[in-house]
Amino acid sequence: MNEVPVKQSYKLKAGDEIFIKIPLRFDRNLENFPQHIYFDILYYDKDIIVINKPDRLVIHPAYGHYNNTLINGLINVFPELVNKKGLSRYGLVHRIDKDTSGILIIARNEMAQYNLVTQFKERKVKKKYIAIVYGKMENLEGVIHTRIGRNPLERKKMSVLLTDGKEAITEYKVISYLKDATFVELSPHTGRTHQLRVHMSYIRHPILGDIIYSRGKSKFHYLGLMLCAKEIKFFHPVTEEIMEFKVEIPERFKIILNRNSIL
């Protein structure tokens, strides 16, 4: 504004000159660029791939993250995901945040993708996360049932809303107490954006390392977000066999669990 940056709350006046910087167009062909990206492959067959995504790894290219993403790594190992007929989003059927580590399922063909997406919609997929949260939770277990939607004041954040938003249900169970934190198991029954992070902040126990929803708290933030998709259970989209996968507790969790002696 008049060659000087202004706050969003600034009110236009007669004679003001507005300068807008238009970013370069994002080239979606960058998504087709294979790269060597580290991630563990837990299982694969002709229909599905199950991986353990490291924390701080972006899922797919976007503004600010043009490469070095999970998609770049996936198509390096499974190049057919690029041009597979009928397959959308490179086989992704669900997502986890960049800073969250853990299990992801990828479909290798259209039929498998449709089946798995349907299982998620019908809540047939059972997921368990582990997290370390601030403070000592009073109840050993419980259910958080709210509505979650876009924060009306900060559009990049999600929040609990009284009327708008979508139904969000999270079941929690205390695993152990630490000096000034709680090690918990979280089971989301719905899949809203940032659901677990929003819910834990809502009950005043934000997840350690969460610089967005921790209300200024940032202890151990250098280790990353203390949230991991540890277990998943679903039906194989073709054989209908029950598939169940678990990953080990990440090293960043072990550092805090060892430092913060259990009470």
C-alpha positions as CSV (number, residue, x, y, z in Angstrom):
1,M,0.0,0.0,0.0
2,N,1.6,3.2,-1.2
3,E,4.9,1.2,-1.5
4,V,4.7,0.4,2.3
5,P,3.3,-2.9,3.8
6,V,0.2,-2.4,5.9
7,K,-1.8,-4.5,8.3
8,Q,-4.9,-6.5,7.2
9,S,-7.0,-4.1,9.3
10,Y,-5.9,-1.1,7.3
11,K,-8.9,0.9,5.8
12,L,-8.5,2.2,2.3
13,K,-8.6,6.0,1.8
14,A,-9.1,8.0,-1.3
15,G,-5.9,8.3,-3.3
16,D,-4.3,5.1,-1.9
17,E,-2.3,3.1,-4.4
18,I,-2.5,-0.7,-4.0
19,F,0.5,-2.9,-5.2
20,I,-0.1,-6.6,-5.5
21,K,2.6,-9.2,-6.0
22,I,1.3,-12.1,-8.1
23,P,3.3,-15.3,-7.5
24,L,4.7,-17.3,-10.4
25,R,2.3,-20.0,-11.6
26,F,3.0,-23.4,-9.9
27,D,4.0,-26.0,-12.5
28,R,2.1,-29.2,-11.7
29,N,4.6,-31.1,-13.8
30,L,7.0,-30.8,-10.8
31,E,4.9,-33.5,-9.2
32,N,6.1,-35.9,-11.8
33,F,9.7,-35.4,-10.9
34,P,11.1,-38.5,-9.2
35,Q,13.6,-38.0,-6.3
36,H,15.3,-40.2,-3.8
37,I,13.3,-39.5,-0.6
38,Y,13.7,-41.6,2.5
39,F,10.7,-43.4,3.9
40,D,10.0,-47.0,5.1
41,I,7.9,-49.3,3.0
42,L,6.0,-51.5,5.4
43,Y,4.1,-53.5,2.8
44,Y,3.2,-53.5,-0.9
45,D,1.4,-55.7,-3.4
46,K,-0.2,-55.1,-6.8
47,D,-3.0,-53.1,-5.2
48,I,-1.7,-51.2,-2.2
49,I,1.4,-49.6,-0.6
50,V,1.8,-49.0,3.1
51,I,4.6,-46.7,4.2
52,N,5.9,-45.1,7.4
53,K,6.3,-41.4,6.6
54,P,9.0,-39.4,8.5
55,D,8.0,-36.2,10.3
56,R,8.7,-32.9,8.5
57,L,8.1,-34.5,5.1
58,V,5.6,-32.7,3.0
59,I,3.1,-35.0,1.2
60,H,2.9,-33.4,-2.2
61,P,4.4,-30.4,-4.1
62,A,2.7,-27.0,-3.6
63,Y,3.7,-23.4,-3.3
64,G,6.8,-23.2,-1.1
65,H,7.5,-27.0,-1.4
66,Y,8.2,-27.6,-5.1
67,N,10.1,-30.9,-4.6
68,N,11.6,-33.2,-2.0
69,T,8.1,-34.4,-1.1
70,L,6.6,-37.8,-0.4
71,I,5.1,-37.9,-3.9
72,N,8.5,-37.3,-5.5
73,G,9.8,-40.2,-3.5
74,L,6.9,-42.5,-4.2
75,I,7.0,-42.1,-8.0
76,N,10.7,-42.7,-7.8
77,V,10.0,-46.2,-6.4
78,F,6.6,-46.8,-8.0
79,P,6.7,-44.9,-11.3
80,E,3.4,-46.3,-12.5
81,L,1.6,-44.0,-10.0
82,V,2.2,-41.1,-12.5
83,N,0.3,-42.3,-15.5
84,K,-1.9,-45.1,-14.1
85,K,-5.3,-44.9,-15.8
86,G,-8.1,-43.8,-13.5
87,L,-5.8,-43.2,-10.5
88,S,-6.1,-39.8,-8.9
89,R,-3.8,-37.9,-6.5
90,Y,-1.0,-40.5,-7.2
91,G,-3.0,-43.1,-5.2
92,L,-3.4,-41.1,-2.0
93,V,-6.4,-42.1,0.0
94,H,-5.8,-40.1,3.2
95,R,-3.2,-37.7,4.5
96,I,-1.3,-36.8,7.6
97,D,0.3,-33.4,8.4
98,K,3.8,-32.6,7.3
99,D,5.0,-32.6,10.9
100,T,3.2,-35.8,11.8
101,S,5.0,-39.1,11.2
102,G,3.5,-42.5,10.8
103,I,1.5,-44.9,8.6
104,L,0.0,-43.9,5.2
105,I,-1.8,-46.1,2.7
106,I,-1.4,-45.6,-1.1
107,A,-3.5,-47.3,-3.7
108,R,-1.9,-48.6,-6.9
109,N,-5.0,-48.8,-9.1
110,E,-8.4,-47.1,-9.4
111,M,-10.4,-50.0,-7.9
112,A,-8.3,-50.1,-4.8
113,Q,-8.4,-46.4,-4.4
114,Y,-12.2,-46.2,-4.6
115,N,-12.5,-49.1,-2.1
116,L,-10.1,-47.5,0.4
117,V,-11.6,-44.1,0.1
118,T,-15.1,-45.6,0.8
119,Q,-13.7,-47.4,3.9
120,F,-12.5,-44.1,5.2
121,K,-15.8,-42.4,4.5
122,E,-17.7,-45.2,6.2
123,R,-15.3,-45.1,9.2
124,K,-14.2,-48.7,8.7
125,V,-10.5,-47.8,8.9
126,K,-9.3,-47.9,12.5
127,K,-6.4,-45.6,13.4
128,K,-4.4,-45.1,16.5
129,Y,-2.0,-42.2,17.1
130,I,0.4,-41.6,20.0
131,A,1.1,-38.1,21.3
132,I,2.9,-36.3,24.1
133,V,0.8,-33.4,25.4
134,Y,1.4,-30.6,27.8
135,G,0.2,-31.0,31.4
136,K,-1.3,-33.9,33.4
137,M,-4.6,-35.0,32.0
138,E,-7.1,-35.5,34.8
139,N,-9.2,-38.3,33.1
140,L,-7.5,-41.6,32.2
141,E,-9.7,-41.8,29.1
142,G,-12.5,-40.0,27.4
143,V,-14.1,-38.8,24.1
144,I,-13.9,-35.3,22.6
145,H,-17.0,-34.6,20.4
146,T,-17.1,-31.2,18.7
147,R,-17.4,-29.5,15.3
148,I,-14.3,-28.4,13.6
149,G,-14.0,-25.8,10.8
150,R,-11.8,-23.0,9.5
151,N,-10.9,-20.4,12.1
152,P,-12.8,-17.2,11.2
153,L,-10.0,-15.0,12.3
154,E,-7.0,-17.0,11.2
155,R,-7.8,-18.7,8.0
156,K,-4.7,-20.9,8.0
157,K,-5.9,-22.5,11.3
158,M,-8.7,-24.8,12.2
159,S,-10.7,-24.5,15.4
160,V,-13.7,-25.9,17.3
161,L,-16.9,-24.1,16.3
162,L,-20.2,-24.0,18.0
163,T,-22.5,-24.2,14.9
164,D,-20.4,-24.3,11.7
165,G,-17.8,-26.9,10.7
166,K,-18.0,-30.7,10.6
167,E,-18.5,-33.3,13.3
168,A,-15.2,-34.3,14.9
169,I,-14.8,-37.2,17.3
170,T,-11.6,-38.2,19.1
171,E,-11.2,-40.9,21.7
172,Y,-8.2,-40.6,24.1
173,K,-6.5,-42.9,26.6
174,V,-3.6,-42.0,28.9
175,I,-0.6,-44.3,28.5
176,S,1.6,-42.8,31.2
177,Y,2.2,-39.5,33.1
178,L,5.5,-37.6,32.8
179,K,6.8,-34.8,35.0
180,D,5.0,-32.0,33.2
181,A,3.3,-33.9,30.3
182,T,1.1,-36.9,29.4
183,F,1.8,-39.7,27.0
184,V,-1.5,-40.5,25.3
185,E,-3.1,-42.7,22.7
186,L,-5.5,-40.9,20.4
187,S,-8.1,-42.7,18.2
188,P,-9.9,-40.4,15.7
189,H,-13.3,-41.5,14.6
190,T,-13.5,-38.8,12.0
191,G,-10.8,-37.3,9.7
192,R,-11.0,-33.5,10.0
193,T,-8.0,-31.3,9.1
194,H,-5.7,-31.0,12.1
195,Q,-8.3,-32.7,14.2
196,L,-6.1,-34.2,16.9
197,R,-4.0,-31.0,17.2
198,V,-7.2,-28.9,17.5
199,H,-8.9,-31.2,20.0
200,M,-5.9,-31.5,22.3
201,S,-5.5,-27.7,22.3
202,Y,-9.3,-27.4,22.9
203,I,-9.1,-29.4,26.1
204,R,-6.0,-27.3,27.2
205,H,-3.4,-30.1,26.6
206,P,-1.8,-29.1,23.3
207,I,0.7,-31.5,21.7
208,L,4.3,-30.8,22.4
209,G,6.1,-29.1,19.5
210,D,2.9,-27.8,18.0
211,I,3.8,-24.2,17.2
212,I,0.4,-23.5,15.7
213,Y,-2.0,-24.8,18.3
214,S,0.1,-24.7,21.5
215,R,-0.9,-21.1,22.5
216,G,2.7,-19.9,22.6
217,K,4.2,-23.0,24.3
218,S,7.1,-24.4,22.4
219,K,9.1,-26.6,24.7
220,F,10.9,-29.3,22.7
221,H,9.8,-27.7,19.5
222,Y,13.2,-28.4,18.0
223,L,12.4,-32.1,18.1
224,G,9.3,-31.7,16.0
225,L,5.6,-32.4,16.6
226,M,5.0,-35.2,19.1
227,L,2.3,-36.9,17.1
228,C,2.6,-40.2,15.3
229,A,0.1,-42.4,13.3
230,K,1.3,-45.6,15.0
231,E,-1.4,-48.2,14.1
232,I,-3.9,-48.7,11.3
233,K,-6.4,-51.5,10.6
234,F,-8.4,-51.9,7.4
235,F,-9.8,-54.4,4.9
236,H,-7.6,-55.2,1.8
237,P,-9.5,-53.6,-1.1
238,V,-9.4,-56.8,-3.2
239,T,-8.9,-59.8,-1.0
240,E,-11.0,-58.3,1.9
241,E,-8.4,-59.7,4.3
242,I,-7.9,-57.7,7.5
243,M,-4.7,-55.7,7.2
244,E,-3.1,-54.4,10.4
245,F,0.2,-52.4,10.7
246,K,2.1,-50.9,13.5
247,V,5.3,-48.8,13.7
248,E,7.8,-48.4,16.5
249,I,7.8,-45.3,18.8
250,P,9.8,-42.6,17.0
251,E,13.2,-41.6,18.3
252,R,12.0,-38.0,19.0
253,F,9.4,-39.5,21.4
254,K,12.0,-41.6,23.2
255,I,14.2,-38.6,23.8
256,I,11.4,-36.9,25.8
257,L,10.2,-40.1,27.5
258,N,13.7,-40.7,28.7
259,R,14.3,-37.1,29.9
260,N,10.9,-36.6,31.5
261,S,10.9,-39.5,34.0
262,I,7.6,-41.1,34.6
263,L,5.9,-40.2,37.8
